[in-house]
Amino acid sequence: MRDEIVSIKGVKDGLLIALDPTEEWRTVNQELASRIDEKLDFFKGARVTVNFGERPVPKYDLSGLKALLERRGLTLVVVQSESETTISSAHSLDLRVSTIRK
């Protein structure tokens, strides 16, 4: 079940993290932190793309996720989303956005 909440894959430009769009936000954050902490030395310094799918993420929550990654030595560089709320939040935090088309 853990892999369904947070998926972490190595890609050409760093890491691609996909988050379950239906799981409670707090649970997603806790699971992500736990997964990174398990292999912190491996992940440290990575550039990260996060795929939020259709989840609407307000600026406050996206800023918190960005800080969670930064505290662990990772850099959030791209946000992938179908949600206008999430896209707007990413723009307000000066993050690159990749729109997911259905």
N, C-alpha and C positions, 0 to 999 in steps of 0.2 A: 504493500500500500504506500510506503514511503516514496517510492519512485514515481508514483502517480501524482503526488503533490508537487514535487520539485524534480525536474530533470536537468542534469548538467552534462553538457557535451563539449568536447574540444572541437573547435572550428578553426579555419585558417587564421582568423583575426583575433583569436583568444578563446573565450568561453561563450557558449549559448546556454542560457538558463531559461527554461520554460516553466511557468508557474501555473498550477491548476486554476482556471478562472472561476471555479465554483466553490472552492474550499474557503473557509473563513480566513480573512486577511492575517489575523494574528497567528493562526496555525501555519500558514504559508511562510511567514517571516521566521517563526521558530524553527521550522523544518529546514529552511534555507540556511540559517545560521548554524544549525547543527551539522548539516552536510558539509559546509565549508570548514567548520572547526575540526571535523574528523580528519581532513587532509590539508590543513592550513598551509604547510610548507609547499605543497604541490600547487595550490591555487594562488598563493601570494604573488602579487605583481601582474596578475592577469587583467586584460581588458575584457569587459563583459557586455554582452548584448542580452537583454532580458525580454522574453516574449510573454506579454500579459494576456494575449488572446483577446477575448471580448470583455475582460474585467475592466470596469471603470475605476481608475485609481486617482484620487484627488491629490493635489500638489503636496499636501502634508504627508500623506502616506508614501508617495514616491520619494520625497526628500528623506524620509526615514529609512527607506530601503537603500537609497544611495549612501547614506551615512553608515548603515549596517555593513555594506560592502567596503567602504573606505576604511572603517575601523579594522578590517581584516586584510587590508593591503590590496584590495581589488578596486578597479576603476570602472564605473558604469559609463559606457560610451554611447550605446544605442538602445532605444526603447522600441520594441515592436508591439503594435497594438491595432485592434479594430475599433477601439473606443475613442470617441472624440474627447471625453473627459481625460483619459490617460494621455492622449496626444497633446492636448492643451497643457497638461501638467508638465510634460516633458519639455515642451517649448519654453515654458516659464522658468525652467531650471537650466536652460541652455543645453539640453541634451539632443543628440541627433535622433531623428524619428524615422522608422521604417513602417509604413502603413501596411497592414495585412489585408489583403483583398480576399473576400469569400469566394 
